[in-house]
Amino acid sequence: MPLPDGLPNRGVMPLSQLTAHRHDQRKQALITLSGEIDLESAPLVRESLERCLRDGIRTIDVDLTPVTFCDCSGLSAFLHAAQQTTVAGGTLRLHHPPTTLARILDLAGCGFLLLGLPFDHLPSPLGDTPAAPRPAPPHLSVTLAPVLSGDVR
């Protein structure tokens, strides 16, 4: 499809969409991310996790079930948050990572830091055998309200 000035529309891709929902229970939070985590949306991930720490949250669980893609910029945001959470005396755990993130975690050798699982229990990075779903703790399994959403530019 040509652009208004008559030039062809080559290589123009829509901005990725990511939504973050957060539910707090005392000093714990469950953040559910939905969409794609990439260079454009990683700042939203970083801000969501930093906001938890500013609000006094020290146990952060991140549900990645609805995430369809996560690249190394997402990994960077999670590693930064894990470091900041540890400095604050807390923990950060990722749950149900998409295949792309599981592969990156495996290649980088840092999955055990984020998933809270022994390294040999990571989901198959090749997607051959999907990880069995782990239910959220009962105190965190409630309807989540949106806190941040939108295009990150």
BATI-12454 format. One record per atom (N, C-alpha, C): residue number from 1; residue in one letter; chain; atom name; x, y, z. Coordinates in nm, 2 decimals. Each point is the difference from the previous one (the first is absolute). Example, Ala and Ser with C-alpha at 12.3 -4.5 7.8 and 13.67 -1.06 7.14 Angstrom:
# residues 2
   resi   resn   chain   name     east    north       up
      1      A       A      N     1.32    -0.57     0.78
      1      A       A     CA    -0.09     0.12     0.00
      1      A       A      C     0.09     0.12     0.00
      2      S       A      N    -0.04     0.11    -0.07
      2      S       A     CA     0.09     0.11     0.00
      2      S       A      C    -0.08     0.11     0.08
***
This chain:
# residues 153
   resi   resn   chain   name     east    north       up
      1      M       A      N     0.08    -0.12     0.00
      1      M       A     CA    -0.08     0.12     0.00
      1      M       A      C     0.09     0.12     0.00
      2      P       A      N    -0.02     0.10    -0.09
      2      P       A     CA     0.08     0.12    -0.01
      2      P       A      C    -0.03     0.09     0.12
      3      L       A      N     0.10     0.07     0.04
      3      L       A     CA    -0.01     0.11     0.10
      3      L       A      C    -0.06     0.12    -0.07
      4      P       A      N    -0.05     0.10     0.08
      4      P       A     CA    -0.07     0.11    -0.06
      4      P       A      C     0.08     0.08    -0.11
      5      D       A      N     0.13     0.00     0.02
      5      D       A     CA     0.09     0.07    -0.10
      5      D       A      C     0.03    -0.09    -0.12
      6      G       A      N    -0.06    -0.12    -0.01
      6      G       A     CA     0.02    -0.08    -0.12
      6      G       A      C     0.11    -0.10     0.01
      7      L       A      N     0.08     0.01     0.11
      7      L       A     CA     0.11    -0.10     0.03
      7      L       A      C    -0.06    -0.13     0.04
      8      P       A      N     0.06    -0.11    -0.04
      8      P       A     CA    -0.05    -0.13     0.05
      8      P       A      C     0.02    -0.02     0.15
      9      N       A      N    -0.09    -0.07     0.07
      9      N       A     CA     0.01    -0.03     0.14
      9      N       A      C     0.08    -0.12     0.02
     10      R       A      N     0.13     0.01     0.00
     10      R       A     CA     0.09    -0.12     0.02
     10      R       A      C     0.06     0.00     0.14
     11      G       A      N     0.00    -0.11     0.06
     11      G       A     CA     0.06    -0.02     0.13
     11      G       A      C    -0.07     0.07     0.12
     12      V       A      N    -0.11     0.06    -0.02
     12      V       A     CA    -0.07     0.06     0.11
     12      V       A      C    -0.09    -0.10     0.07
     13      M       A      N     0.03    -0.02     0.13
     13      M       A     CA    -0.07    -0.10     0.08
     13      M       A      C    -0.07     0.08     0.11
     14      P       A      N    -0.12    -0.06     0.04
     14      P       A     CA    -0.07     0.07     0.11
     14      P       A      C     0.08    -0.02     0.13
     15      L       A      N    -0.01     0.10     0.09
     15      L       A     CA     0.07    -0.01     0.13
     15      L       A      C    -0.06    -0.11     0.08
     16      S       A      N     0.09    -0.07     0.08
     16      S       A     CA    -0.05    -0.11     0.08
     16      S       A      C    -0.09     0.05     0.11
     17      Q       A      N    -0.09    -0.08     0.04
     17      Q       A     CA    -0.09     0.03     0.11
     17      Q       A      C     0.03    -0.09     0.12
     18      L       A      N     0.00     0.06     0.11
     18      L       A     CA     0.03    -0.08     0.13
     18      L       A      C    -0.09     0.06     0.10
     19      T       A      N    -0.07    -0.08     0.08
     19      T       A     CA    -0.08     0.04     0.11
     19      T       A      C     0.05    -0.06     0.13
     20      A       A      N     0.00     0.08     0.11
     20      A       A     CA     0.04    -0.06     0.13
     20      A       A      C    -0.11     0.02     0.10
     21      H       A      N    -0.04    -0.11     0.06
     21      H       A     CA    -0.10     0.01     0.11
     21      H       A      C     0.07    -0.04     0.13
     22      R       A      N    -0.04     0.07     0.11
     22      R       A     CA     0.07    -0.03     0.13
     22      R       A      C    -0.10    -0.02     0.10
     23      H       A      N     0.02    -0.10     0.09
     23      H       A     CA    -0.08    -0.02     0.12
     23      H       A      C     0.09    -0.01     0.12
     24      D       A      N    -0.02     0.08     0.10
     24      D       A     CA     0.08    -0.01     0.12
     24      D       A      C    -0.07    -0.07     0.11
     25      Q       A      N     0.08    -0.07     0.08
     25      Q       A     CA    -0.05    -0.07     0.12
     25      Q       A      C     0.11     0.03     0.11
     26      R       A      N    -0.02     0.10     0.08
     26      R       A     CA     0.10     0.04     0.10
     26      R       A      C     0.13     0.05    -0.07
     27      K       A      N     0.11    -0.07     0.03
     27      K       A     CA     0.13     0.03    -0.07
     27      K       A      C     0.03    -0.09    -0.11
     28      Q       A      N    -0.11    -0.06    -0.06
     28      Q       A     CA     0.02    -0.09    -0.12
     28      Q       A      C    -0.08     0.06    -0.11
     29      A       A      N     0.04    -0.02    -0.13
     29      A       A     CA    -0.07     0.04    -0.11
     29      A       A      C     0.01    -0.11    -0.11
     30      L       A      N    -0.11    -0.01    -0.07
     30      L       A     CA    -0.01    -0.08    -0.12
     30      L       A      C    -0.02     0.09    -0.12
     31      I       A      N     0.10     0.00    -0.09
     31      I       A     CA    -0.01     0.08    -0.12
     31      I       A      C    -0.03    -0.10    -0.11
     32      T       A      N    -0.10     0.03    -0.08
     32      T       A     CA    -0.03    -0.08    -0.12
     32      T       A      C     0.03     0.09    -0.12
     33      L       A      N     0.10    -0.05    -0.08
     33      L       A     CA     0.03     0.07    -0.12
     33      L       A      C    -0.07    -0.07    -0.12
     34      S       A      N    -0.05     0.08    -0.09
     34      S       A     CA    -0.07    -0.05    -0.12
     34      S       A      C     0.05     0.07    -0.12
     35      G       A      N     0.04    -0.08    -0.10
     35      G       A     CA     0.04     0.06    -0.13
     35      G       A      C     0.14    -0.04    -0.03
     36      E       A      N     0.07     0.09    -0.07
     36      E       A     CA     0.14    -0.02    -0.04
     36      E       A      C     0.10     0.09     0.08
     37      I       A      N     0.11    -0.06     0.05
     37      I       A     CA     0.10     0.07     0.07
     37      I       A      C     0.12     0.01    -0.10
     38      D       A      N     0.03     0.13    -0.04
     38      D       A     CA     0.11     0.02    -0.09
     38      D       A      C     0.06     0.13     0.03
     39      L       A      N     0.09     0.05    -0.09
     39      L       A     CA     0.06     0.13     0.03
     39      L       A      C    -0.09     0.11     0.02
     40      E       A      N    -0.12     0.00    -0.07
     40      E       A     CA    -0.10     0.11     0.02
     40      E       A      C    -0.07    -0.01     0.13
     41      S       A      N    -0.03    -0.12     0.05
     41      S       A     CA    -0.08    -0.02     0.12
     41      S       A      C     0.07    -0.03     0.13
     42      A       A      N     0.13    -0.03    -0.01
     42      A       A     CA     0.08    -0.03     0.12
     42      A       A      C     0.00     0.11     0.10
     43      P       A      N    -0.01     0.13    -0.04
     43      P       A     CA    -0.01     0.11     0.10
     43      P       A      C    -0.13    -0.02     0.09
     44      L       A      N    -0.11    -0.04    -0.06
     44      L       A     CA    -0.12    -0.03     0.08
     44      L       A      C     0.02    -0.11     0.11
     45      V       A      N     0.08    -0.10    -0.04
     45      V       A     CA     0.03    -0.11     0.09
     45      V       A      C     0.08     0.05     0.11
     46      R       A      N     0.11     0.08    -0.03
     46      R       A     CA     0.09     0.05     0.10
     46      R       A      C    -0.08     0.09     0.09
     47      E       A      N    -0.08     0.09    -0.05
     47      E       A     CA    -0.08     0.10     0.09
     47      E       A      C    -0.09    -0.08     0.09
     48      S       A      N    -0.07    -0.10    -0.06
     48      S       A     CA    -0.10    -0.08     0.09
     48      S       A      C     0.07    -0.06     0.12
     49      L       A      N     0.12    -0.06    -0.03
     49      L       A     CA     0.07    -0.07     0.11
     49      L       A      C     0.07     0.10     0.10
     50      E       A      N     0.05     0.12    -0.05
     50      E       A     CA     0.05     0.10     0.08
     50      E       A      C    -0.10     0.06     0.09
     51      R       A      N    -0.12     0.02    -0.05
     51      R       A     CA    -0.11     0.05     0.07
     51      R       A      C    -0.04    -0.08     0.12
     52      C       A      N     0.01    -0.13    -0.01
     52      C       A     CA    -0.02    -0.10     0.11
     52      C       A      C     0.09     0.03     0.11
     53      L       A      N     0.13     0.01    -0.03
     53      L       A     CA     0.10     0.03     0.10
     53      L       A      C    -0.02     0.14     0.07
     54      R       A      N    -0.04     0.10    -0.08
     54      R       A     CA    -0.03     0.13     0.06
     54      R       A      C    -0.12    -0.01     0.09
     55      D       A      N    -0.09    -0.09    -0.02
     55      D       A     CA    -0.12    -0.01     0.08
     55      D       A      C     0.02    -0.10     0.12
     56      G       A      N     0.12    -0.04     0.02
     56      G       A     CA     0.03    -0.09     0.11
     56      G       A      C    -0.02    -0.15    -0.02
     57      I       A      N    -0.03    -0.04    -0.12
     57      I       A     CA    -0.01    -0.14    -0.03
     57      I       A      C     0.13    -0.06     0.00
     58      R       A      N     0.01    -0.12     0.06
     58      R       A     CA     0.13    -0.07     0.01
     58      R       A      C     0.00    -0.14    -0.06
     59      T       A      N    -0.12    -0.05    -0.03
     59      T       A     CA    -0.02    -0.13    -0.07
     59      T       A      C    -0.08     0.03    -0.13
     60      I       A      N     0.07    -0.02    -0.11
     60      I       A     CA    -0.06     0.03    -0.13
     60      I       A      C    -0.01    -0.13    -0.08
     61      D       A      N    -0.12    -0.04    -0.04
     61      D       A     CA    -0.02    -0.11    -0.09
     61      D       A      C    -0.05     0.06    -0.13
     62      V       A      N     0.06    -0.05    -0.11
     62      V       A     CA    -0.04     0.05    -0.13
     62      V       A      C    -0.05    -0.11    -0.08
     63      D       A      N    -0.13     0.00    -0.03
     63      D       A     CA    -0.07    -0.10    -0.09
     63      D       A      C     0.02     0.04    -0.14
     64      L       A      N     0.07    -0.08    -0.08
     64      L       A     CA     0.03     0.02    -0.14
     64      L       A      C    -0.09    -0.08    -0.09
     65      T       A      N    -0.10    -0.07     0.05
     65      T       A     CA    -0.09    -0.09    -0.08
     65      T       A      C    -0.05     0.07    -0.12
     66      P       A      N    -0.05     0.13     0.01
     66      P       A     CA    -0.05     0.06    -0.13
     66      P       A      C     0.10     0.07    -0.08
     67      V       A      N     0.13    -0.01     0.03
     67      V       A     CA     0.11     0.06    -0.08
     67      V       A      C     0.02    -0.09    -0.12
     68      T       A      N     0.00     0.06    -0.12
     68      T       A     CA     0.02    -0.08    -0.12
     68      T       A      C     0.14     0.01    -0.05
     69      F       A      N     0.08     0.09     0.05
     69      F       A     CA     0.14     0.02    -0.05
     69      F       A      C     0.07     0.08     0.10
     70      C       A      N     0.13    -0.04     0.03
     70      C       A     CA     0.09     0.08     0.08
     70      C       A      C     0.14    -0.02    -0.05
     71      D       A      N     0.07     0.11    -0.03
     71      D       A     CA     0.13     0.00    -0.05
     71      D       A      C     0.10     0.04     0.11
     72      C       A      N     0.13     0.02    -0.04
     72      C       A     CA     0.10     0.03     0.10
     72      C       A      C    -0.02     0.13     0.07
     73      S       A      N    -0.07     0.09    -0.05
     73      S       A     CA    -0.03     0.13     0.07
     73      S       A      C    -0.10    -0.03     0.11
     74      G       A      N    -0.09    -0.09    -0.01
     74      G       A     CA    -0.08    -0.04     0.11
     74      G       A      C     0.08    -0.07     0.11
     75      L       A      N     0.09    -0.09    -0.04
     75      L       A     CA     0.09    -0.06     0.09
     75      L       A      C     0.08     0.10     0.08
     76      S       A      N     0.05     0.10    -0.07
     76      S       A     CA     0.07     0.11     0.07
     76      S       A      C    -0.08     0.07     0.10
     77      A       A      N    -0.13     0.02    -0.03
     77      A       A     CA    -0.09     0.07     0.10
     77      A       A      C    -0.02    -0.09     0.12
     78      F       A      N    -0.02    -0.13    -0.03
     78      F       A     CA    -0.02    -0.09     0.12
     78      F       A      C     0.13    -0.02     0.08
     79      L       A      N     0.12    -0.01    -0.06
     79      L       A     CA     0.12    -0.01     0.08
     79      L       A      C     0.02     0.13     0.08
     80      H       A      N    -0.02     0.12    -0.06
     80      H       A     CA     0.01     0.12     0.08
     80      H       A      C    -0.10     0.00     0.12
     81      A       A      N    -0.12    -0.04    -0.03
     81      A       A     CA    -0.10    -0.01     0.11
     81      A       A      C     0.04    -0.10     0.11
     82      A       A      N     0.06    -0.11    -0.04
     82      A       A     CA     0.04    -0.10     0.09
     82      A       A      C     0.11     0.05     0.09
     83      Q       A      N     0.10     0.07    -0.06
     83      Q       A     CA     0.11     0.06     0.07
     83      Q       A      C    -0.06     0.11     0.10
     84      Q       A      N    -0.08     0.09    -0.04
     84      Q       A     CA    -0.06     0.10     0.09
     84      Q       A      C    -0.08    -0.06     0.11
     85      T       A      N    -0.08    -0.11    -0.03
     85      T       A     CA    -0.08    -0.06     0.10
     85      T       A      C     0.09    -0.07     0.10
     86      T       A      N     0.11    -0.06    -0.04
     86      T       A     CA     0.09    -0.07     0.09
     86      T       A      C     0.06     0.11     0.09
     87      V       A      N     0.05     0.11    -0.05
     87      V       A     CA     0.06     0.11     0.08
     87      V       A      C    -0.10     0.04     0.10
     88      A       A      N    -0.13     0.01    -0.03
     88      A       A     CA    -0.11     0.04     0.09
     88      A       A      C    -0.04    -0.11     0.10
     89      G       A      N     0.06    -0.12    -0.01
     89      G       A     CA    -0.03    -0.11     0.09
     89      G       A      C    -0.12    -0.08    -0.04
     90      G       A      N    -0.03     0.00    -0.13
     90      G       A     CA    -0.12    -0.07    -0.05
     90      G       A      C     0.04    -0.10    -0.10
     91      T       A      N    -0.11    -0.06    -0.07
     91      T       A     CA     0.02    -0.10    -0.10
     91      T       A      C    -0.09     0.03    -0.12
     92      L       A      N     0.05    -0.04    -0.11
     92      L       A     CA    -0.08     0.02    -0.13
     92      L       A      C     0.00    -0.14    -0.06
     93      R       A      N    -0.12    -0.05    -0.04
     93      R       A     CA    -0.01    -0.13    -0.07
     93      R       A      C    -0.09     0.02    -0.12
     94      L       A      N     0.05    -0.06    -0.11
     94      L       A     CA    -0.07    -0.01    -0.12
     94      L       A      C    -0.08    -0.13    -0.01
     95      H       A      N    -0.12     0.00    -0.05
     95      H       A     CA    -0.08    -0.12    -0.01
     95      H       A      C    -0.05    -0.01    -0.14
     96      H       A      N     0.01    -0.12    -0.06
     96      H       A     CA    -0.05    -0.04    -0.13
     96      H       A      C     0.06     0.09    -0.11
     97      P       A      N     0.13     0.00    -0.01
     97      P       A     CA     0.06     0.09    -0.11
     97      P       A      C    -0.03    -0.06    -0.14
     98      P       A      N    -0.01     0.09    -0.10
     98      P       A     CA    -0.02    -0.05    -0.14
     98      P       A      C     0.13    -0.07    -0.04
     99      T       A      N    -0.02    -0.08    -0.11
     99      T       A     CA     0.11    -0.08    -0.05
     99      T       A      C     0.13     0.08    -0.03
    100      T       A      N    -0.02     0.12    -0.05
    100      T       A     CA     0.11     0.09    -0.04
    100      T       A      C     0.08     0.04     0.13
    101      L       A      N    -0.07     0.03     0.10
    101      L       A     CA     0.07     0.04     0.13
    101      L       A      C     0.06    -0.12     0.06
    102      A       A      N    -0.07    -0.11     0.00
    102      A       A     CA     0.06    -0.13     0.06
    102      A       A      C     0.13    -0.03    -0.07
    103      R       A      N     0.01     0.02    -0.14
    103      R       A     CA     0.12    -0.03    -0.07
    103      R       A      C     0.11     0.10     0.03
    104      I       A      N    -0.04     0.13     0.02
    104      I       A     CA     0.10     0.10     0.03
    104      I       A      C     0.06    -0.03     0.14
    105      L       A      N    -0.09    -0.03     0.10
    105      L       A     CA     0.04    -0.04     0.13
    105      L       A      C     0.10    -0.11     0.00
    106      D       A      N    -0.03    -0.11    -0.08
    106      D       A     CA     0.08    -0.11     0.00
    106      D       A      C     0.14     0.03    -0.06
    107      L       A      N     0.00     0.08    -0.11
    107      L       A     CA     0.12     0.03    -0.06
    107      L       A      C     0.09     0.09     0.09
    108      A       A      N    -0.06     0.09     0.07
    108      A       A     CA     0.07     0.09     0.09
    108      A       A      C     0.04    -0.06     0.13
    109      G       A      N    -0.06    -0.12     0.03
    109      G       A     CA     0.03    -0.07     0.12
    109      G       A      C    -0.05     0.08     0.13
    110      C       A      N    -0.11     0.07    -0.02
    110      C       A     CA    -0.05     0.08     0.12
    110      C       A      C    -0.14    -0.03     0.03
    111      G       A      N    -0.06    -0.10    -0.05
    111      G       A     CA    -0.14    -0.03     0.03
    111      G       A      C    -0.02    -0.03     0.14
    112      F       A      N     0.09    -0.07     0.07
    112      F       A     CA    -0.02    -0.03     0.14
    112      F       A      C    -0.01     0.13     0.09
    113      L       A      N     0.05     0.11    -0.05
    113      L       A     CA    -0.01     0.12     0.08
    113      L       A      C    -0.14     0.06    -0.01
    114      L       A      N    -0.07    -0.02    -0.11
    114      L       A     CA    -0.13     0.06    -0.02
    114      L       A      C    -0.11    -0.09     0.03
    115      L       A      N     0.01    -0.12    -0.03
    115      L       A     CA    -0.11    -0.10     0.01
    115      L       A      C    -0.01    -0.06     0.14
    116      G       A      N     0.11     0.01     0.08
    116      G       A     CA    -0.01    -0.06     0.14
    116      G       A      C     0.00    -0.15    -0.01
    117      L       A      N     0.05    -0.05    -0.11
    117      L       A     CA     0.00    -0.15    -0.02
    117      L       A      C     0.14    -0.04    -0.02
    118      P       A      N     0.04    -0.13     0.03
    118      P       A     CA     0.13    -0.05    -0.03
    118      P       A      C     0.02     0.01    -0.16
    119      F       A      N     0.12     0.02    -0.04
    119      F       A     CA     0.03     0.03    -0.14
    119      F       A      C    -0.06    -0.12    -0.09
    120      D       A      N     0.01    -0.12     0.05
    120      D       A     CA    -0.04    -0.11    -0.08
    120      D       A      C    -0.15    -0.02    -0.01
    121      H       A      N    -0.08     0.09     0.07
    121      H       A     CA    -0.14    -0.01    -0.01
    121      H       A      C    -0.06     0.12    -0.08
    122      L       A      N     0.08     0.06    -0.08
    122      L       A     CA    -0.05     0.11    -0.09
    122      L       A      C    -0.09    -0.07    -0.11
    123      P       A      N    -0.10     0.08    -0.05
    123      P       A     CA    -0.08    -0.05    -0.11
    123      P       A      C     0.10    -0.03    -0.12
    124      S       A      N    -0.04    -0.09    -0.08
    124      S       A     CA     0.08    -0.04    -0.12
    124      S       A      C     0.02     0.12    -0.09
    125      P       A      N     0.12     0.05    -0.03
    125      P       A     CA     0.02     0.11    -0.08
    125      P       A      C    -0.04    -0.02    -0.14
    126      L       A      N    -0.02    -0.13    -0.04
    126      L       A     CA    -0.04    -0.03    -0.14
    126      L       A      C    -0.15    -0.01    -0.01
    127      G       A      N    -0.07     0.00     0.11
    127      G       A     CA    -0.14    -0.01    -0.01
    127      G       A      C    -0.05    -0.14    -0.02
    128      D       A      N     0.09    -0.10     0.01
    128      D       A     CA    -0.04    -0.14    -0.02
    128      D       A      C    -0.10    -0.05     0.10
    129      T       A      N     0.03     0.04     0.13
    129      T       A     CA    -0.08    -0.05     0.10
    129      T       A      C    -0.05     0.13     0.08
    130      P       A      N    -0.12     0.04    -0.01
    130      P       A     CA    -0.04     0.12     0.07
    130      P       A      C     0.00    -0.03     0.15
    131      A       A      N     0.04     0.11     0.08
    131      A       A     CA     0.00    -0.01     0.14
    131      A       A      C    -0.14    -0.02     0.06
    132      A       A      N    -0.01    -0.08     0.10
    132      A       A     CA    -0.14    -0.01     0.06
    132      A       A      C    -0.04     0.13     0.07
    133      P       A      N    -0.12     0.04    -0.02
    133      P       A     CA    -0.04     0.13     0.06
    133      P       A      C     0.00    -0.01     0.15
    134      R       A      N     0.05     0.11     0.06
    134      R       A     CA     0.01     0.00     0.15
    134      R       A      C    -0.11     0.10     0.04
    135      P       A      N    -0.09    -0.04     0.09
    135      P       A     CA    -0.10     0.10     0.04
    135      P       A      C     0.06     0.11     0.09
    136      A       A      N    -0.06     0.11    -0.01
    136      A       A     CA     0.05     0.11     0.09
    136      A       A      C    -0.04    -0.03     0.14
    137      P       A      N     0.07     0.05     0.10
    137      P       A     CA    -0.04    -0.02     0.14
    137      P       A      C    -0.14     0.05     0.02
    138      P       A      N    -0.08    -0.06     0.09
    138      P       A     CA    -0.14     0.03     0.01
    138      P       A      C    -0.02     0.15     0.04
    139      H       A      N     0.09     0.06     0.07
    139      H       A     CA    -0.02     0.14     0.04
    139      H       A      C     0.02     0.10    -0.11
    140      L       A      N     0.06    -0.06    -0.12
    140      L       A     CA     0.03     0.09    -0.11
    140      L       A      C    -0.10    -0.03    -0.12
    141      S       A      N    -0.09    -0.09     0.02
    141      S       A     CA    -0.08    -0.04    -0.12
    141      S       A      C    -0.14     0.07     0.01
    142      V       A      N     0.01     0.13    -0.02
    142      V       A     CA    -0.12     0.09    -0.01
    142      V       A      C     0.00     0.07    -0.13
    143      T       A      N    -0.11     0.07    -0.03
    143      T       A     CA    -0.01     0.08    -0.12
    143      T       A      C     0.10     0.12     0.01
    144      L       A      N     0.07     0.02    -0.10
    144      L       A     CA     0.10     0.10    -0.01
    144      L       A      C    -0.06     0.13    -0.06
    145      A       A      N     0.04     0.11     0.05
    145      A       A     CA    -0.04     0.13    -0.06
    145      A       A      C     0.12     0.06    -0.08
    146      P       A      N    -0.03     0.06    -0.11
    146      P       A     CA     0.11     0.06    -0.08
    146      P       A      C     0.07     0.11     0.07
    147      V       A      N     0.13     0.01     0.00
    147      V       A     CA     0.07     0.12     0.05
    147      V       A      C     0.08     0.07    -0.10
    148      L       A      N     0.05    -0.06    -0.10
    148      L       A     CA     0.08     0.06    -0.11
    148      L       A      C    -0.04    -0.07    -0.13
    149      S       A      N    -0.02     0.08    -0.10
    149      S       A     CA    -0.02    -0.06    -0.13
    149      S       A      C     0.02     0.10    -0.11
    150      G       A      N     0.02    -0.05    -0.12
    150      G       A     CA     0.01     0.09    -0.11
    150      G       A      C     0.13    -0.02    -0.08
    151      D       A      N     0.01     0.08    -0.10
    151      D       A     CA     0.12    -0.01    -0.09
    151      D       A      C     0.11     0.07     0.07
    152      V       A      N     0.12    -0.06     0.00
    152      V       A     CA     0.12     0.06     0.05
    152      V       A      C     0.07     0.06    -0.12
    153      R       A      N     0.03     0.12     0.00
    153      R       A     CA     0.07     0.07    -0.12
    153      R       A      C     0.13     0.04     0.04
***
